[in-house]
Amino acid sequence: MAVTIGLSCDYGLQRVLVEAGGEDQERQDVAPMVAFLRRQRLWPGGDRIELRVNYPRAIREAFRPGALPVTGEQLENEAAVLWFFPQEWRVPLPLFEWRVEVRKQLTNHLAILAREHPELRFDAPRSDGT
């Protein structure tokens, strides 16, 4: 199932508001991306942006510590992310520049995660079956 992520600006609180809609498991899969998007700067115009993530599990896998490093653009392709911008942008060029900046920051964030040690699950069965 796909997840829809809605982004809007709250200029009073000076932060990006992010909502994820979809099934529980898929919302959990995109939770790291939602947290990442909440830390981004506000974009000019404040128009609402929507993202449709067609393969949410790809987001979860990319945000794991020790995962293979990918760029923001590669992750968008793997997760089949579609960006929906307002029909009539009030300020299209700064909004496009904002998206490019977010992709760069996402690439940097994923590179940092890739250098971290993978999480070890202590409840996972060992190779000897115990």
Backbone as CSV, one residue per row, in Angstrom:
resi,resn,N_x,N_y,N_z,CA_x,CA_y,CA_z,C_x,C_y,C_z
1,MET,0.833,-1.186,0.000,0.000,0.000,0.000,0.876,1.248,0.000
2,ALA,0.350,2.298,-0.492,1.068,3.563,-0.547,0.732,4.413,0.673
3,VAL,1.636,5.325,0.951,1.455,6.279,2.042,1.490,7.677,1.444
4,THR,0.614,8.538,1.922,0.633,9.939,1.517,1.193,10.750,2.679
5,ILE,2.188,11.569,2.371,2.798,12.437,3.379,2.467,13.873,2.989
6,GLY,1.808,14.588,3.875,1.449,15.984,3.634,2.379,16.912,4.395
7,LEU,2.890,17.917,3.718,3.786,18.904,4.322,3.134,20.276,4.247
8,SER,3.190,21.005,5.339,2.720,22.384,5.332,3.609,23.196,6.268
9,CYS,3.596,24.502,6.079,4.415,25.405,6.878,3.584,26.007,8.002
10,ASP,4.162,26.064,9.171,3.561,26.801,10.284,4.507,27.952,10.588
11,TYR,4.196,29.107,10.031,5.088,30.254,10.208,5.046,30.793,11.622
12,GLY,3.954,30.541,12.357,3.884,30.970,13.752,4.861,30.194,14.622
13,LEU,4.896,28.880,14.438,5.812,28.026,15.206,7.178,27.900,14.539
14,GLN,7.288,28.388,13.299,8.533,28.328,12.529,9.001,26.890,12.336
15,ARG,8.077,26.021,11.888,8.455,24.641,11.621,7.581,24.033,10.533
16,VAL,8.063,22.923,10.000,7.328,22.180,8.978,6.418,21.181,9.686
17,LEU,5.151,21.189,9.306,4.198,20.217,9.841,4.090,19.064,8.852
18,VAL,4.150,17.839,9.366,4.141,16.659,8.507,3.093,15.675,9.016
19,GLU,2.264,15.182,8.102,1.251,14.171,8.424,1.441,13.001,7.468
20,ALA,1.289,11.795,7.989,1.367,10.606,7.135,0.036,9.881,7.210
21,GLY,-0.493,9.518,6.051,-1.755,8.801,5.991,-1.594,7.487,5.267
22,GLY,-2.154,6.429,5.828,-2.068,5.100,5.228,-2.259,4.056,6.310
23,GLU,-1.972,2.820,5.975,-2.067,1.728,6.945,-1.000,1.889,8.025
24,ASP,-1.245,1.298,9.205,-0.320,1.437,10.332,1.105,1.024,9.988
25,GLN,1.285,-0.150,9.385,2.634,-0.641,9.079,3.346,0.295,8.104
26,GLU,2.644,0.754,7.101,3.264,1.641,6.114,3.632,2.985,6.744
27,ARG,2.796,3.480,7.653,3.136,4.728,8.344,4.375,4.538,9.208
28,GLN,4.514,3.375,9.833,5.718,3.084,10.614,6.942,2.999,9.713
29,ASP,6.764,2.447,8.504,7.880,2.340,7.560,8.416,3.708,7.148
30,VAL,7.538,4.700,7.025,7.988,6.029,6.586,8.275,6.970,7.759
31,ALA,8.130,6.486,8.998,8.345,7.338,10.175,9.719,8.024,10.177
32,PRO,10.816,7.347,9.773,12.106,8.051,9.743,12.123,9.217,8.748
33,MET,11.447,9.036,7.622,11.372,10.108,6.620,10.531,11.259,7.139
34,VAL,9.447,10.945,7.842,8.597,11.979,8.429,9.405,12.801,9.426
35,ALA,10.175,12.128,10.282,11.009,12.836,11.258,12.047,13.702,10.551
36,PHE,12.632,13.192,9.476,13.608,13.968,8.700,12.956,15.219,8.109
37,LEU,11.788,15.070,7.520,11.108,16.205,6.890,10.707,17.271,7.903
38,ARG,10.385,16.859,9.115,10.022,17.827,10.162,11.182,18.754,10.521
39,ARG,12.394,18.316,10.303,13.578,19.119,10.645,14.006,20.070,9.527
40,GLN,13.291,20.079,8.408,13.673,20.935,7.288,13.198,22.364,7.518
41,ARG,13.833,23.271,6.784,13.447,24.685,6.908,12.134,24.918,6.161
42,LEU,11.474,26.002,6.504,10.227,26.375,5.827,10.529,26.801,4.399
43,TRP,9.577,26.603,3.506,9.755,27.037,2.120,8.917,28.282,1.876
44,PRO,9.330,29.114,0.935,8.590,30.343,0.639,7.199,30.044,0.092
45,GLY,6.260,30.854,0.466,4.908,30.721,-0.045,4.011,29.890,0.844
46,GLY,4.555,28.912,1.509,3.783,28.109,2.441,2.747,27.191,1.825
47,ASP,2.787,26.994,0.496,1.826,26.091,-0.143,2.016,24.666,0.368
48,ARG,0.917,23.924,0.442,0.973,22.529,0.899,1.611,21.656,-0.182
49,ILE,2.455,20.732,0.267,3.121,19.781,-0.620,2.710,18.383,-0.181
50,GLU,2.482,17.504,-1.143,2.183,16.113,-0.806,3.170,15.193,-1.495
51,LEU,3.543,14.144,-0.792,4.392,13.102,-1.339,3.602,11.805,-1.281
52,ARG,3.679,11.036,-2.333,3.076,9.703,-2.325,4.231,8.712,-2.377
53,VAL,4.325,7.871,-1.354,5.379,6.860,-1.261,4.734,5.520,-1.597
54,ASN,5.050,4.989,-2.772,4.419,3.761,-3.226,5.052,2.502,-2.639
55,TYR,6.314,2.565,-2.216,7.001,1.433,-1.585,7.602,1.900,-0.265
56,PRO,6.778,2.013,0.782,7.248,2.538,2.067,8.388,1.736,2.690
57,ARG,8.430,0.445,2.430,9.483,-0.377,3.037,10.880,0.058,2.584
58,ALA,10.988,0.583,1.374,12.285,1.071,0.889,12.786,2.221,1.761
59,ILE,11.877,3.027,2.281,12.259,4.122,3.177,12.839,3.530,4.464
60,ARG,12.132,2.576,5.050,12.599,1.953,6.291,13.976,1.336,6.105
61,GLU,14.168,0.624,5.007,15.449,-0.040,4.762,16.591,0.966,4.575
62,ALA,16.333,2.056,3.889,17.377,3.056,3.633,17.784,3.804,4.900
63,PHE,16.862,3.953,5.840,17.144,4.698,7.066,17.733,3.816,8.170
64,ARG,18.008,2.559,7.895,18.628,1.689,8.892,20.115,2.012,9.012
65,PRO,20.643,2.034,10.226,22.091,2.190,10.374,22.813,1.030,9.680
66,GLY,23.880,1.349,8.976,24.656,0.332,8.282,24.100,-0.079,6.935
67,ALA,23.020,0.545,6.488,22.450,0.214,5.174,23.379,0.714,4.071
68,LEU,23.235,0.154,2.898,24.026,0.634,1.766,23.687,2.099,1.503
69,PRO,24.707,2.925,1.288,24.416,4.345,1.070,23.733,4.584,-0.274
70,VAL,22.724,5.424,-0.257,22.024,5.839,-1.473,21.860,7.349,-1.422
71,THR,21.632,7.939,-2.566,21.354,9.373,-2.613,19.864,9.586,-2.373
72,GLY,19.510,10.830,-2.094,18.101,11.162,-1.932,17.306,10.830,-3.189
73,GLU,17.893,11.093,-4.342,17.209,10.812,-5.606,17.048,9.305,-5.823
74,GLN,18.086,8.519,-5.474,17.970,7.066,-5.602,16.870,6.522,-4.688
75,LEU,16.811,7.059,-3.467,15.778,6.610,-2.541,14.388,6.946,-3.079
76,GLU,14.233,8.130,-3.644,12.941,8.490,-4.230,12.564,7.522,-5.343
77,ASN,13.544,7.106,-6.141,13.266,6.154,-7.219,12.912,4.779,-6.662
78,GLU,13.686,4.297,-5.664,13.446,2.971,-5.095,12.099,2.899,-4.376
79,ALA,11.737,3.971,-3.694,10.476,4.001,-2.956,9.320,4.487,-3.829
80,ALA,9.612,4.825,-5.075,8.605,5.341,-6.019,7.861,6.526,-5.404
81,VAL,8.642,7.519,-4.988,8.078,8.720,-4.369,7.668,9.705,-5.462
82,LEU,6.452,10.184,-5.357,5.950,11.211,-6.270,5.683,12.469,-5.465
83,TRP,6.183,13.591,-5.939,5.953,14.885,-5.284,4.798,15.564,-5.988
84,PHE,3.851,16.069,-5.210,2.728,16.824,-5.756,2.788,18.232,-5.189
85,PHE,3.088,19.166,-6.057,3.156,20.562,-5.658,1.826,21.235,-5.998
86,PRO,1.564,22.385,-5.423,0.300,23.082,-5.705,0.133,23.339,-7.198
87,GLN,-1.121,23.334,-7.650,-1.409,23.581,-9.064,-0.835,24.925,-9.514
88,GLU,-1.043,25.938,-8.705,-0.530,27.268,-9.043,0.438,27.685,-7.949
89,TRP,1.701,27.468,-8.211,2.717,27.840,-7.232,2.776,29.343,-7.123
90,ARG,2.858,29.807,-5.901,3.016,31.253,-5.712,4.458,31.662,-6.006
91,VAL,5.387,30.800,-5.618,6.813,31.079,-5.838,7.493,29.774,-6.284
92,PRO,7.384,29.403,-7.571,7.866,28.092,-8.011,9.372,27.887,-7.903
93,LEU,10.184,28.864,-8.242,11.630,28.663,-8.228,12.162,28.410,-6.819
94,PRO,11.806,29.206,-5.814,12.284,28.899,-4.458,11.779,27.549,-3.940
95,LEU,10.584,27.133,-4.342,10.061,25.838,-3.925,10.880,24.714,-4.551
96,PHE,11.255,24.888,-5.818,12.113,23.912,-6.489,13.477,23.868,-5.817
97,GLU,14.036,25.029,-5.490,15.330,25.079,-4.795,15.246,24.417,-3.433
98,TRP,14.113,24.573,-2.743,13.912,23.929,-1.452,13.966,22.410,-1.617
99,ARG,13.307,21.892,-2.631,13.311,20.450,-2.872,14.721,19.940,-3.172
100,VAL,15.485,20.675,-3.951,16.871,20.290,-4.250,17.693,20.264,-2.962
101,GLU,17.508,21.256,-2.107,18.225,21.307,-0.826,17.837,20.123,0.062
102,VAL,16.555,19.783,0.095,16.091,18.642,0.896,16.735,17.353,0.392
103,ARG,16.823,17.187,-0.907,17.474,15.997,-1.470,18.936,15.917,-1.046
104,LYS,19.638,17.051,-1.079,21.048,17.060,-0.659,21.172,16.690,0.815
105,GLN,20.320,17.259,1.646,20.373,16.957,3.072,19.998,15.496,3.327
106,LEU,19.067,14.963,2.555,18.692,13.562,2.691,19.867,12.662,2.319
107,THR,20.566,12.993,1.246,21.744,12.231,0.846,22.785,12.244,1.955
108,ASN,23.041,13.415,2.546,24.011,13.512,3.640,23.567,12.701,4.851
109,HIS,22.295,12.776,5.188,21.750,12.044,6.331,21.884,10.538,6.124
110,LEU,21.562,10.056,4.931,21.667,8.632,4.638,23.115,8.161,4.646
111,ALA,24.040,9.017,4.219,25.464,8.662,4.255,25.940,8.506,5.695
112,ILE,25.483,9.376,6.582,25.841,9.266,8.005,25.293,7.972,8.588
113,LEU,24.038,7.668,8.289,23.433,6.423,8.772,24.180,5.198,8.243
114,ALA,24.631,5.247,6.996,25.337,4.108,6.392,26.653,3.823,7.112
115,ARG,27.269,4.862,7.693,28.541,4.677,8.409,28.354,4.159,9.829
116,GLU,27.122,4.213,10.338,26.862,3.725,11.685,26.814,2.202,11.699
117,HIS,27.043,1.637,12.878,26.963,0.188,13.018,25.505,-0.246,12.935
118,PRO,25.255,-1.363,12.265,23.877,-1.856,12.196,23.354,-2.191,13.588
119,GLU,22.058,-2.044,13.730,21.445,-2.393,15.005,21.444,-3.905,15.158
120,LEU,21.817,-4.359,16.328,21.811,-5.790,16.599,20.547,-6.151,17.356
121,ARG,19.862,-7.156,16.871,18.651,-7.613,17.543,19.031,-8.765,18.460
122,PHE,18.816,-8.596,19.740,19.156,-9.623,20.702,18.096,-10.718,20.771
123,ASP,16.920,-10.458,20.237,15.856,-11.461,20.277,15.833,-12.320,19.019
124,ALA,16.710,-12.047,18.064,16.746,-12.812,16.825,17.372,-14.180,17.061
125,PRO,16.873,-15.220,16.387,17.474,-16.554,16.564,18.896,-16.576,16.005
126,ARG,19.737,-17.330,16.680,21.121,-17.457,16.225,21.195,-18.459,15.092
127,SER,22.315,-18.493,14.437,22.472,-19.390,13.282,22.418,-20.862,13.677
128,ASP,22.700,-21.158,14.961,22.643,-22.556,15.381,21.229,-22.970,15.788
129,GLY,20.244,-22.079,15.625,18.857,-22.394,15.867,18.374,-22.139,17.279
130,THR,19.221,-21.638,18.149,18.816,-21.375,19.535,18.483,-19.924,19.750
